[in-house]
Amino acid sequence: MLAWLTEWWDDVELWLAQLWYPFQITVVLAVLLPACWAVAWLIDRVVDRASARLTPVRDVEPPLGGRYDEPPATTPRGGAVAPEARP
């Protein structure tokens, strides 16, 4: 059933193993760095949202992507508006 996948993986592994070592490092980093970054970002978001939902404190900062990630509002004179005064 998954024989095609194992054959494809063996071919990729053989191709990578036969490359010159600096190219091996380049290919592995080009694939692994973005993949690891994406997984770390996803874990961060999931944990942040889960901890925001499960916390017993009501006045806790919202998860990433909430309204506190926006730049601070300013008054006509240039002063910052307190978070409580925001709509």
C-alpha positions as CSV (number, residue, x, y, z in Angstrom):
1,M,0.0,0.0,0.0
2,L,2.8,2.5,0.9
3,A,5.4,0.8,-1.1
4,W,5.7,3.8,-3.5
5,L,6.4,6.0,-0.5
6,T,9.1,3.9,0.9
7,E,10.7,3.6,-2.6
8,W,10.5,7.3,-3.1
9,W,12.0,8.0,0.3
10,D,14.9,5.5,-0.4
11,D,15.6,7.3,-3.7
12,V,15.6,10.7,-2.0
13,E,17.9,9.4,0.8
14,L,20.3,7.8,-1.8
15,W,20.3,11.1,-3.8
16,L,21.1,13.1,-0.7
17,A,23.8,10.7,0.5
18,Q,25.6,10.9,-2.8
19,L,25.8,14.7,-2.8
20,W,29.0,16.6,-1.9
21,Y,28.9,17.3,1.8
22,P,28.4,21.2,1.6
23,F,25.4,20.6,-0.7
24,Q,24.0,18.1,1.8
25,I,24.2,20.7,4.5
26,T,22.6,23.3,2.3
27,V,19.7,21.1,1.2
28,V,19.0,19.9,4.7
29,L,19.1,23.4,6.1
30,A,16.9,24.7,3.3
31,V,14.3,22.1,4.2
32,L,14.6,21.8,8.0
33,L,14.9,25.4,9.0
34,P,11.6,26.6,7.5
35,A,9.9,23.3,8.7
36,C,11.2,23.7,12.2
37,W,10.3,27.4,12.3
38,A,6.7,26.6,11.1
39,V,6.3,23.8,13.7
40,A,7.7,26.1,16.5
41,W,5.3,28.9,15.4
42,L,2.3,26.5,15.4
43,I,3.2,25.1,18.9
44,D,3.6,28.7,20.2
45,R,0.2,29.7,19.0
46,V,-1.5,26.6,20.2
47,V,0.0,26.8,23.7
48,D,-0.7,30.6,23.9
49,R,-4.4,30.1,23.0
50,A,-4.8,27.1,25.3
51,S,-3.2,28.9,28.2
52,A,-5.4,32.0,27.6
53,R,-8.5,29.8,27.6
54,L,-7.6,27.7,30.6
55,T,-6.3,30.4,32.9
56,P,-8.5,31.1,36.0
57,V,-7.6,34.8,35.8
58,R,-10.2,36.9,33.9
59,D,-8.1,40.1,33.2
60,V,-5.3,38.3,31.5
61,E,-3.6,39.5,28.3
62,P,-5.2,38.0,25.2
63,P,-3.3,35.6,23.1
64,L,-1.0,36.6,20.3
65,G,-2.8,38.3,17.5
66,G,-5.1,40.0,19.9
67,R,-5.7,43.7,20.3
68,Y,-2.6,44.2,22.3
69,D,-0.4,43.4,19.3
70,E,-1.7,46.6,17.6
71,P,0.4,49.7,17.9
72,P,-0.6,51.9,20.9
73,A,-3.2,54.5,20.2
74,T,-2.2,58.1,20.6
75,T,-4.1,61.3,21.7
76,P,-4.1,64.4,19.5
77,R,-1.1,65.7,21.5
78,G,0.9,62.5,20.9
79,G,0.4,60.9,24.3
80,A,-0.5,57.2,24.6
81,V,-4.0,56.2,25.5
82,A,-4.4,53.9,28.5
83,P,-5.5,50.3,27.5
84,E,-8.6,50.7,29.7
85,A,-9.7,53.7,27.7
86,R,-9.6,51.9,24.3
87,P,-12.9,51.0,22.7
